[in-house]
Amino acid sequence: MSADLVGRWSIEHGYHSAMEDEELVFRADGTGWCEWSRPGITEFTAFDWEPAGTGAVRVTPNRAARGESEGIVELDVPAAAEVGYAVVEETRPLYPGMEVLALRMPLPFAVFPNESYGLSRRETPDGDRPHISWLDDEL
């Protein structure tokens, strides 16, 4: 696996506050997820990933769902995508010089397609899960 990708990345990490966020998680075992959330609603895509050359990753989604107060709706699973990326240094208000994941093209399931993801932590221990209370135990 590509060690520079492994971690929990967040659009809002490093900023003072937000009503919504999108997290992108790459686990060392080749699985991961993207979760967009705001009060009362969330969208979630689980995926497998593998390096696709220097500075590139292939992401293959295997589940997508949307949760609202009315319940959970399974969504069409997006197509696989190969995306170029770079891990760069960026200054955000709370963390000068933090690591940021910059994608060269948006992931097909990203809600914020033109944003970079700040590294909130490298560790993705077994049992690490999205912040979705309704998600079953398949991850």
C-alpha positions as protocol buffer text, in pm:
chain_id: "A"
residue {
  index: 1
  type: MET
  ca { x: 0 y: 0 z: 0 }
}
residue {
  index: 2
  type: SER
  ca { x: 104 y: 360 z: -45 }
}
residue {
  index: 3
  type: ALA
  ca { x: 195 y: 474 z: 305 }
}
residue {
  index: 4
  type: ASP
  ca { x: 156 y: 845 z: 224 }
}
residue {
  index: 5
  type: LEU
  ca { x: -220 y: 793 z: 167 }
}
residue {
  index: 6
  type: VAL
  ca { x: -293 y: 594 z: 482 }
}
residue {
  index: 7
  type: GLY
  ca { x: -482 y: 803 z: 733 }
}
residue {
  index: 8
  type: ARG
  ca { x: -798 y: 994 z: 811 }
}
residue {
  index: 9
  type: TRP
  ca { x: -826 y: 1308 z: 594 }
}
residue {
  index: 10
  type: SER
  ca { x: -1083 y: 1584 z: 640 }
}
residue {
  index: 11
  type: ILE
  ca { x: -1190 y: 1884 z: 432 }
}
residue {
  index: 12
  type: GLU
  ca { x: -1248 y: 2088 z: 749 }
}
residue {
  index: 13
  type: HIS
  ca { x: -951 y: 1974 z: 960 }
}
residue {
  index: 14
  type: GLY
  ca { x: -744 y: 2277 z: 1052 }
}
residue {
  index: 15
  type: TYR
  ca { x: -1029 y: 2527 z: 1037 }
}
residue {
  index: 16
  type: HIS
  ca { x: -1212 y: 2675 z: 1337 }
}
residue {
  index: 17
  type: SER
  ca { x: -1560 y: 2529 z: 1288 }
}
residue {
  index: 18
  type: ALA
  ca { x: -1795 y: 2390 z: 1027 }
}
residue {
  index: 19
  type: MET
  ca { x: -2153 y: 2274 z: 993 }
}
residue {
  index: 20
  type: GLU
  ca { x: -2048 y: 2001 z: 751 }
}
residue {
  index: 21
  type: ASP
  ca { x: -1742 y: 1796 z: 669 }
}
residue {
  index: 22
  type: GLU
  ca { x: -1620 y: 1535 z: 427 }
}
residue {
  index: 23
  type: GLU
  ca { x: -1377 y: 1271 z: 551 }
}
residue {
  index: 24
  type: LEU
  ca { x: -1170 y: 1048 z: 328 }
}
residue {
  index: 25
  type: VAL
  ca { x: -1012 y: 747 z: 499 }
}
residue {
  index: 26
  type: PHE
  ca { x: -749 y: 516 z: 352 }
}
residue {
  index: 27
  type: ARG
  ca { x: -671 y: 216 z: 573 }
}
residue {
  index: 28
  type: ALA
  ca { x: -348 y: 18 z: 541 }
}
residue {
  index: 29
  type: ASP
  ca { x: -546 y: -299 z: 455 }
}
residue {
  index: 30
  type: GLY
  ca { x: -664 y: -145 z: 124 }
}
residue {
  index: 31
  type: THR
  ca { x: -1012 y: -47 z: 239 }
}
residue {
  index: 32
  type: GLY
  ca { x: -1153 y: 295 z: 309 }
}
residue {
  index: 33
  type: TRP
  ca { x: -1451 y: 522 z: 299 }
}
residue {
  index: 34
  type: CYS
  ca { x: -1566 y: 873 z: 221 }
}
residue {
  index: 35
  type: GLU
  ca { x: -1826 y: 1027 z: 450 }
}
residue {
  index: 36
  type: TRP
  ca { x: -1995 y: 1363 z: 398 }
}
residue {
  index: 37
  type: SER
  ca { x: -2201 y: 1475 z: 694 }
}
residue {
  index: 38
  type: ARG
  ca { x: -2394 y: 1769 z: 828 }
}
residue {
  index: 39
  type: PRO
  ca { x: -2664 y: 1786 z: 1096 }
}
residue {
  index: 40
  type: GLY
  ca { x: -2945 y: 1548 z: 1002 }
}
residue {
  index: 41
  type: ILE
  ca { x: -2792 y: 1403 z: 686 }
}
residue {
  index: 42
  type: THR
  ca { x: -2492 y: 1198 z: 575 }
}
residue {
  index: 43
  type: GLU
  ca { x: -2366 y: 1024 z: 262 }
}
residue {
  index: 44
  type: PHE
  ca { x: -2123 y: 739 z: 277 }
}
residue {
  index: 45
  type: THR
  ca { x: -1921 y: 542 z: 19 }
}
residue {
  index: 46
  type: ALA
  ca { x: -1708 y: 241 z: 116 }
}
residue {
  index: 47
  type: PHE
  ca { x: -1428 y: 144 z: -120 }
}
residue {
  index: 48
  type: ASP
  ca { x: -1121 y: -68 z: -181 }
}
residue {
  index: 49
  type: TRP
  ca { x: -804 y: 106 z: -294 }
}
residue {
  index: 50
  type: GLU
  ca { x: -463 y: 26 z: -437 }
}
residue {
  index: 51
  type: PRO
  ca { x: -169 y: 225 z: -570 }
}
residue {
  index: 52
  type: ALA
  ca { x: -186 y: 283 z: -946 }
}
residue {
  index: 53
  type: GLY
  ca { x: 165 y: 411 z: -1002 }
}
residue {
  index: 54
  type: THR
  ca { x: 360 y: 696 z: -849 }
}
residue {
  index: 55
  type: GLY
  ca { x: 121 y: 961 z: -722 }
}
residue {
  index: 56
  type: ALA
  ca { x: -192 y: 774 z: -832 }
}
residue {
  index: 57
  type: VAL
  ca { x: -453 y: 560 z: -660 }
}
residue {
  index: 58
  type: ARG
  ca { x: -729 y: 336 z: -793 }
}
residue {
  index: 59
  type: VAL
  ca { x: -1048 y: 355 z: -585 }
}
residue {
  index: 60
  type: THR
  ca { x: -1318 y: 89 z: -633 }
}
residue {
  index: 61
  type: PRO
  ca { x: -1642 y: 171 z: -447 }
}
residue {
  index: 62
  type: ASN
  ca { x: -1845 y: -123 z: -311 }
}
residue {
  index: 63
  type: ARG
  ca { x: -2128 y: 44 z: -117 }
}
residue {
  index: 64
  type: ALA
  ca { x: -2297 y: 382 z: -110 }
}
residue {
  index: 65
  type: ALA
  ca { x: -2576 y: 502 z: 117 }
}
residue {
  index: 66
  type: ARG
  ca { x: -2747 y: 817 z: 236 }
}
residue {
  index: 67
  type: GLY
  ca { x: -2890 y: 861 z: 583 }
}
residue {
  index: 68
  type: GLU
  ca { x: -3147 y: 1120 z: 684 }
}
residue {
  index: 69
  type: SER
  ca { x: -3392 y: 1147 z: 970 }
}
residue {
  index: 70
  type: GLU
  ca { x: -3643 y: 954 z: 756 }
}
residue {
  index: 71
  type: GLY
  ca { x: -3410 y: 655 z: 724 }
}
residue {
  index: 72
  type: ILE
  ca { x: -3135 y: 503 z: 513 }
}
residue {
  index: 73
  type: VAL
  ca { x: -3135 y: 478 z: 136 }
}
residue {
  index: 74
  type: GLU
  ca { x: -2886 y: 266 z: -54 }
}
residue {
  index: 75
  type: LEU
  ca { x: -2741 y: 460 z: -348 }
}
residue {
  index: 76
  type: ASP
  ca { x: -2602 y: 341 z: -680 }
}
residue {
  index: 77
  type: VAL
  ca { x: -2239 y: 243 z: -632 }
}
residue {
  index: 78
  type: PRO
  ca { x: -2014 y: 484 z: -826 }
}
residue {
  index: 79
  type: ALA
  ca { x: -1774 y: 355 z: -1090 }
}
residue {
  index: 80
  type: ALA
  ca { x: -1411 y: 284 z: -1006 }
}
residue {
  index: 81
  type: ALA
  ca { x: -1171 y: 570 z: -1067 }
}
residue {
  index: 82
  type: GLU
  ca { x: -799 y: 622 z: -1097 }
}
residue {
  index: 83
  type: VAL
  ca { x: -697 y: 954 z: -946 }
}
residue {
  index: 84
  type: GLY
  ca { x: -367 y: 1135 z: -928 }
}
residue {
  index: 85
  type: TYR
  ca { x: -275 y: 1292 z: -596 }
}
residue {
  index: 86
  type: ALA
  ca { x: -5 y: 1473 z: -403 }
}
residue {
  index: 87
  type: VAL
  ca { x: 51 y: 1513 z: -31 }
}
residue {
  index: 88
  type: VAL
  ca { x: 159 y: 1873 z: 17 }
}
residue {
  index: 89
  type: GLU
  ca { x: 208 y: 2120 z: 299 }
}
residue {
  index: 90
  type: GLU
  ca { x: -63 y: 2381 z: 351 }
}
residue {
  index: 91
  type: THR
  ca { x: -128 y: 2643 z: 615 }
}
residue {
  index: 92
  type: ARG
  ca { x: -471 y: 2637 z: 775 }
}
residue {
  index: 93
  type: PRO
  ca { x: -579 y: 2864 z: 1062 }
}
residue {
  index: 94
  type: LEU
  ca { x: -527 y: 2604 z: 1336 }
}
residue {
  index: 95
  type: TYR
  ca { x: -228 y: 2416 z: 1190 }
}
residue {
  index: 96
  type: PRO
  ca { x: 43 y: 2597 z: 996 }
}
residue {
  index: 97
  type: GLY
  ca { x: 236 y: 2357 z: 778 }
}
residue {
  index: 98
  type: MET
  ca { x: -7 y: 2064 z: 798 }
}
residue {
  index: 99
  type: GLU
  ca { x: -11 y: 1772 z: 554 }
}
residue {
  index: 100
  type: VAL
  ca { x: -287 y: 1798 z: 295 }
}
residue {
  index: 101
  type: LEU
  ca { x: -407 y: 1549 z: 34 }
}
residue {
  index: 102
  type: ALA
  ca { x: -464 y: 1726 z: -298 }
}
residue {
  index: 103
  type: LEU
  ca { x: -645 y: 1522 z: -565 }
}
residue {
  index: 104
  type: ARG
  ca { x: -577 y: 1604 z: -930 }
}
residue {
  index: 105
  type: MET
  ca { x: -936 y: 1521 z: -1020 }
}
residue {
  index: 106
  type: PRO
  ca { x: -1242 y: 1469 z: -799 }
}
residue {
  index: 107
  type: LEU
  ca { x: -1348 y: 1129 z: -678 }
}
residue {
  index: 108
  type: PRO
  ca { x: -1684 y: 1034 z: -835 }
}
residue {
  index: 109
  type: PHE
  ca { x: -1853 y: 1030 z: -492 }
}
residue {
  index: 110
  type: ALA
  ca { x: -1700 y: 1345 z: -342 }
}
residue {
  index: 111
  type: VAL
  ca { x: -1949 y: 1610 z: -235 }
}
residue {
  index: 112
  type: PHE
  ca { x: -1674 y: 1875 z: -232 }
}
residue {
  index: 113
  type: PRO
  ca { x: -1496 y: 1790 z: -558 }
}
residue {
  index: 114
  type: ASN
  ca { x: -1241 y: 2073 z: -563 }
}
residue {
  index: 115
  type: GLU
  ca { x: -1123 y: 2076 z: -202 }
}
residue {
  index: 116
  type: SER
  ca { x: -811 y: 1938 z: -38 }
}
residue {
  index: 117
  type: TYR
  ca { x: -822 y: 1709 z: 265 }
}
residue {
  index: 118
  type: GLY
  ca { x: -620 y: 1792 z: 576 }
}
residue {
  index: 119
  type: LEU
  ca { x: -458 y: 1501 z: 761 }
}
residue {
  index: 120
  type: SER
  ca { x: -637 y: 1462 z: 1093 }
}
residue {
  index: 121
  type: ARG
  ca { x: -442 y: 1147 z: 1188 }
}
residue {
  index: 122
  type: ARG
  ca { x: -228 y: 873 z: 1032 }
}
residue {
  index: 123
  type: GLU
  ca { x: -357 y: 593 z: 1250 }
}
residue {
  index: 124
  type: THR
  ca { x: -655 y: 392 z: 1124 }
}
residue {
  index: 125
  type: PRO
  ca { x: -668 y: 112 z: 1382 }
}
residue {
  index: 126
  type: ASP
  ca { x: -881 y: -201 z: 1353 }
}
residue {
  index: 127
  type: GLY
  ca { x: -1230 y: -106 z: 1455 }
}
residue {
  index: 128
  type: ASP
  ca { x: -1186 y: 251 z: 1332 }
}
residue {
  index: 129
  type: ARG
  ca { x: -1519 y: 344 z: 1177 }
}
residue {
  index: 130
  type: PRO
  ca { x: -1699 y: 632 z: 1017 }
}
residue {
  index: 131
  type: HIS
  ca { x: -1907 y: 857 z: 1241 }
}
residue {
  index: 132
  type: ILE
  ca { x: -2228 y: 697 z: 1113 }
}
residue {
  index: 133
  type: SER
  ca { x: -2439 y: 544 z: 1386 }
}
residue {
  index: 134
  type: TRP
  ca { x: -2655 y: 344 z: 1146 }
}
residue {
  index: 135
  type: LEU
  ca { x: -2370 y: 171 z: 963 }
}
residue {
  index: 136
  type: ASP
  ca { x: -2372 y: -206 z: 1007 }
}
residue {
  index: 137
  type: ASP
  ca { x: -2062 y: -407 z: 1094 }
}
residue {
  index: 138
  type: GLU
  ca { x: -1944 y: -485 z: 742 }
}
residue {
  index: 139
  type: LEU
  ca { x: -1644 y: -253 z: 766 }
}
